[in-house]
Amino acid sequence: MTDYKLTQIDIYPVKSLPGISLHNTNVEERGLKYDRRWMLVDELNIFITQRDFPSLIFIDVKIKNEELIFTHKTKKIGELRISINDIPEQNVEVNVWEDFCAAKEYSLEVNEWFSEAIETKCKLVYMPNTTERKTSTKYFPESKNYSFADGYPFLIIGEESLNLLNSKLSHPVTMNQFRPNLVFSGGKPHDEDNWKNVKIGNLDFTIVKPCARCVITTIDQNGKKNKEPLATLNTYRNKNNKIMFGQNVVGHSKGSVKVGDKIIIE
């Protein structure tokens, strides 16, 4: 039996902003705790991502003492601190892909900070526990409540899948460019393609479908878009005109996961 082990856990508190690596975290109904519960929207309340604003990569986010702490890597603007437990009162309906969701909008002061950071008017919103946003039943019959993530609560990728890709590239890329939540060691490249039901630590998950990749994976740490790694992935990971890398996942139980947890294929 192949020995698979969880080696990396990442959350992205604000959709399309850089992530935070953790040693352990809680698994909740919508995904990993704090993952993509916040999002930036434009003046029409439509979600904003690195697809259109690559400079989002320059906004750093940390969590400390129940606060979100934002800083800018290149602009000389002061840090912004937001209490995680201080939920704003302003109700707003936001649009993320085909979904329209109830959210909470932050203050003018907060919104002006982000507007200055990306040089376009935008607003920060939060998804409260009362909001329902359900996964599609096209690939998995049980609809799951989830956050502002693109389509599913979790994304898992094997280290060997990245190693294979990097063996084909002249300039290696990091796992962070693919924005996974869960990364594992062991096995062969793309073993995750063949998984269905898995146990990570004591928690049960189902692999739903391959993850189709977009131009966000081509944005480097300098906010520049490149042809790679999509150009190379297209040569061996194209399925029905979509480039696949990693697997979308749903969870079936609450609890916690930690780096080092064994992954059992059921």
Secondary structure as GFF3:
##gff-version 3
##sequence-region A 1 266
A	DSSP	beta_strand	4	11	.	.	.	ID=ss1
A	DSSP	beta_strand	20	22	.	.	.	ID=ss2
A	DSSP	beta_strand	24	28	.	.	.	ID=ss3
A	DSSP	beta_strand	31	32	.	.	.	ID=ss4
A	DSSP	beta_strand	38	41	.	.	.	ID=ss5
A	DSSP	three_ten_helix	54	58	.	.	.	ID=ss6
A	DSSP	beta_strand	59	64	.	.	.	ID=ss7
A	DSSP	beta_strand	67	72	.	.	.	ID=ss8
A	DSSP	beta_strand	80	83	.	.	.	ID=ss9
A	DSSP	beta_strand	90	96	.	.	.	ID=ss10
A	DSSP	beta_strand	99	105	.	.	.	ID=ss11
A	DSSP	alpha_helix	108	118	.	.	.	ID=ss12
A	DSSP	beta_strand	123	126	.	.	.	ID=ss13
A	DSSP	beta_strand	154	158	.	.	.	ID=ss14
A	DSSP	alpha_helix	159	168	.	.	.	ID=ss15
A	DSSP	three_ten_helix	175	178	.	.	.	ID=ss16
A	DSSP	beta_strand	182	185	.	.	.	ID=ss17
A	DSSP	three_ten_helix	191	194	.	.	.	ID=ss18
A	DSSP	beta_strand	197	200	.	.	.	ID=ss19
A	DSSP	beta_strand	203	212	.	.	.	ID=ss20
A	DSSP	three_ten_helix	215	218	.	.	.	ID=ss21
A	DSSP	alpha_helix	230	236	.	.	.	ID=ss22
A	DSSP	beta_strand	238	239	.	.	.	ID=ss23
A	DSSP	beta_strand	242	251	.	.	.	ID=ss24
A	DSSP	beta_strand	255	258	.	.	.	ID=ss25
A	DSSP	beta_strand	262	265	.	.	.	ID=ss26
###
